[in-house]
């Protein structure tokens, strides 16, 4: 990537609804060049989609995670499975991995009974191909900008989703959020036309959803494999759960951390990191273990995003 593309990605990574004119000003170029560059980044598969970060708790949803271990399947079967999980189950996140399971999915449901129903449908679809599964509840998950891509030494911001009270919203709010979930850069004019709602109403409702912090922000999904980076998921187990806040504070500033999660059902804390190679990952883990001597074990594996969206 050259300097202009890097700066464009830096803006879209954390503020994906930023108008072309403002991006052009930030990168010190003109609007036509920026629009062309963004289109090329999309065509080359470096930017795969744009999504809003939503406080699902305020919308009345809880976050569950299912790990699925399957018999070996071919590329066509995997494509069909991902389409099923996306369209029929409504998964928000779908990831593939080699260990200890084959797939990870996030479900946003209003009750545990909704999770149960989804699991029944998944079992029915997979049949004997499903070897085992594991369910856990996500209590906190936190997102960070991909600062390692942009020459920054540490994170200066993050967005955190934690259990919260449900906030009232109406059908128009929900329909607007659904459109933004498809593409967070959809214009208010486009959304208004699609939903047959006045453009002024759409603009007003989006501002109100942002004010209520139901919408926490907007991001571009960047395909890091195209930029020769790898994503690793780390489960961190502690001897004593006495310094969790200190570990969180350390990961909050580390430029390679892109997600942090606290769950019921697995380890003490989970993080996702993005690095160039295994050597860089080892360096990250050595720093972590040296600083926090009560870390008993770190289990890690590479993973690949197949889908990422809120309010599927």
DARA-V852819 format. One record per backbone hydrogen bond with DSSP energy under -0.5 kcal/mol. CO is the residue of the C=O (numbers start at 0). NH is the residue of the N-H. Records with the same first field share a line. If there is no record, write none. Layout:
CO = NH  NH
This chain:
1 = 5
2 = 6
3 = 7
4 = 8
5 = 9
6 = 10
7 = 11
8 = 12
9 = 13
10 = 13  14
11 = 219
13 = 217
14 = 17
18 = 22
19 = 23
20 = 24
21 = 25
22 = 26
23 = 27  28
29 = 33
30 = 34
31 = 35
32 = 36
33 = 37
34 = 38
35 = 39
36 = 40
37 = 41
38 = 42
39 = 43
40 = 45  46
41 = 44
45 = 47  222
48 = 220
49 = 183
50 = 218
51 = 53
52 = 215  216
53 = 55
54 = 57  58
55 = 60
56 = 59
57 = 166
61 = 63  108
62 = 137
63 = 106
64 = 135
65 = 104
66 = 133
67 = 69  101  102
68 = 130  131
73 = 77
74 = 78
75 = 79
76 = 80
77 = 81
78 = 82
79 = 83
80 = 84
81 = 85
82 = 86
83 = 87  88
84 = 89  90
91 = 308
92 = 105
93 = 305  306
94 = 103
95 = 303
101 = 96
102 = 67
103 = 94
104 = 65
105 = 91  92
106 = 63  108
108 = 61
110 = 113  114
111 = 115
112 = 116
113 = 117
114 = 118
115 = 119
116 = 120
117 = 121
118 = 122
119 = 123
120 = 124
121 = 125
122 = 126
125 = 128
126 = 129
128 = 70  130
131 = 68
133 = 66
135 = 64
136 = 138  263
138 = 162
139 = 261
140 = 160
141 = 259
142 = 158
144 = 146
145 = 148
146 = 149  151
147 = 150
152 = 254
156 = 144
158 = 142
159 = 161
160 = 140
169 = 173
170 = 174
171 = 175
172 = 176
173 = 177
174 = 178
175 = 179
176 = 180
177 = 181
178 = 182
182 = 185
186 = 190
187 = 191
188 = 192
189 = 193
190 = 194
191 = 195  196
197 = 201
198 = 202
199 = 203
200 = 204
201 = 205
202 = 206
203 = 207
204 = 208
205 = 209
206 = 210
207 = 211
208 = 213  214
209 = 212
213 = 54  215
216 = 52
217 = 15
218 = 50
219 = 221
220 = 47  48  222
221 = 223
222 = 225
223 = 226  228
224 = 227
229 = 274
230 = 302
231 = 272
232 = 300
233 = 235  270
234 = 236  298
235 = 267  268
236 = 295  296
239 = 241  242
242 = 246
243 = 247
244 = 248
245 = 249
246 = 250
247 = 251
248 = 252
249 = 252  253
252 = 154
253 = 256
254 = 147
255 = 273
257 = 143
258 = 271
259 = 141
260 = 269
261 = 138  139
262 = 264
263 = 136
268 = 235
269 = 260
270 = 233
271 = 257  258
272 = 231
274 = 229
276 = 280
277 = 281
278 = 282
279 = 283
280 = 284
281 = 285
282 = 286
283 = 287
284 = 288
285 = 289
286 = 290
287 = 291
290 = 292
291 = 294
293 = 238  295
296 = 236
298 = 234
300 = 232
301 = 97
303 = 95
306 = 93
